[in-house]
Amino acid sequence: MGECRVTFQPSGRQATVPEGADILTAAIAADVPLYNSCAGEGVCGKCKVIVRGGHVADEPTGELTEDEVQQGFVLACRSTVGGDVEIEVPADSHAEWEQILTDDGSSRRVTDFTDAAAKEGRADGHVPREFAHFPLTSKVCLQLNPPTLDDNMSDLARLEHAIRRHGAEPPIWTGLGQTRSLGRTLRERDWMITVTLTQRDGATEVLRVEPGDTSERAYGVAVDIGTTTVAASLVDLTTGETLATKATHNRQTGYGEDVISRIIHSERGNGQADLQAAVVTTVNDLLGALVAEAGVDLDDITAVSAAGNTTMTHLLLGMDCYHLRRDPYVPTATSVPAADATELDIRSHPRALVACLPGVSSYVGGDITAGVVASGIDEAEKPSMLIDLGTNGEIVLGNQDWLVCCSASAGPAFEGSGMRCGIRATQGAVQRVSVGADGGDVTAATVGDAPAIGICGSGYIDALAEMFRAGVIDRQGAIDIGLDTPRTREGEAGAEFVVAWAEESGTDADIVIAQSDIENLIRSKGAVYSAAKVLVDTMSLTFDDLDAVYIGGGFGNYLDIDAAIWIGLLPDLPSGRFRFIGNCSLTGAKAALLSAEAREKARDIADRMTNMEFSSEPAYMGEFIGSLFIPHTDIGLFPTVKHGMSA
């Protein structure tokens, strides 16, 4: 079987793959990100490409229209190459240029990487908590006394004695790698050295010994490993200053957009190795970009603090994910010891420590622990709630005395996945919508003010609320195709509402919201609201008892609170109770990088959180069914909406 060269246009990127490989595999190899929410099963219809030359064998599919088939469209995941081919990637299949939220909560548009400046506090009044400075690794410059005939202890004993004099707690452990060249290193600069130290397993460990004084070159990286995007900050471990922050796509998206798809892929052949290599490459890309901007050396990075959901942490560390999605949903580990960078192929100093924040359960991971660290709800007198709006929809409720948490299993609809015209927040994604009475007038704002190519999560939330207010849909979400407007119509797959006409779009096709999309959104919003409601009910509270509701995660930062309340996604509370805290996972990871107190706090939070599994809980199922209306079957739970409907 021969090799085939696959060229992707308009980027011109190429990959060489074995004959018979599918186009999606070639796209991953060529670093051409395609939308793919079904892990190559051929059921999402997002990876449409056009064959411009060469032999491609494709399977029949109901995801393509007759017109698309005549134009040469195929699904990348279900089409194999039989020689050298040329493939065109349409704009609405290309998964680049996304709004990615870094730790300051700013909205940025990026092609490869996003920069962000650090801020002190936020406009909404939330100020990040402070911890005592004690970084994951630290550099200490030591001047040793040279040996004499009267003082002829070994070089290693002399080093460890000097470290103890500096204040380090015994025992002190120095590995063979550092000991081998120790004699030469100590004498190179007349017994002046710099040691890199860390605390591990109750001992002071010597990670590195350098000649001379290099104590000013001490850097670490905080990383938020998200399912869709990865963000990282380069930090001066001595001063705590953030030198650069960048973000990019998680390369794992080529194997599926949600964690379940990736767990399934990890069970196929070399799937787990593929996924680990993808996320490690993503992290390494970010490290390279960070040091290039800051003008530092990769070899001076001696600490990495990572936060991610349980699946992302398992895949980063190469741990088996098999049981994460199978009853009773048991992770391999929720807390693991720090690893050396060389064990994970992370490009930094080989002995750099890579420490992951601890999680709680299969679907409440270290990113949520980091969010609690960042928000401080674990130290407040009054109860507060943290909601991370994403595929898993994790929620934490509690105060200084107790913490409970759950995963709402909201599904990927909020990230545009599984929707007729859904895309992530890329350039041209509809992110704001206003709808006039009876649906006649529609205004759609897009990311980058580009022609619309699809609708992202915040756009769907806006659209659903606006369509409800305008009378386009009823409380069950049914589209009224009897309205006097061409925007409501019967489409190939049922009723639909036109958000942008073909002549306005960047795809030469109408951008629509289908009836099935609305049903997906109602289920997703219902999952989040009902999980939050059952949490407060379980603790004999009401939403009115909450001092604050913290909204975390990338999607949450672009959310319109009023629209979210109108559709029944968030509880009906005064707007001042809601506080956006940006990428709280990255903020928490940075705190853990810089402070032993924060690391201990994270362990304490993970231990204190009681996970509640609602998948078979009758109270949750009842509440969920009640939430499958707009905003809810019990309109009394949403007095603001009730008043607005009668106005």
Order of alpha helices (4+ residues) and beta strands (2+ residues): beta-beta-alpha-beta-beta-alpha-beta-beta-beta-beta-alpha-beta-alpha-alpha-beta-beta-beta-beta-beta-alpha-alpha-beta-alpha-beta-alpha-beta-alpha-beta-beta-beta-beta-beta-beta-alpha-beta-beta-beta-alpha-beta-alpha-alpha-beta-alpha-alpha-beta-alpha-alpha
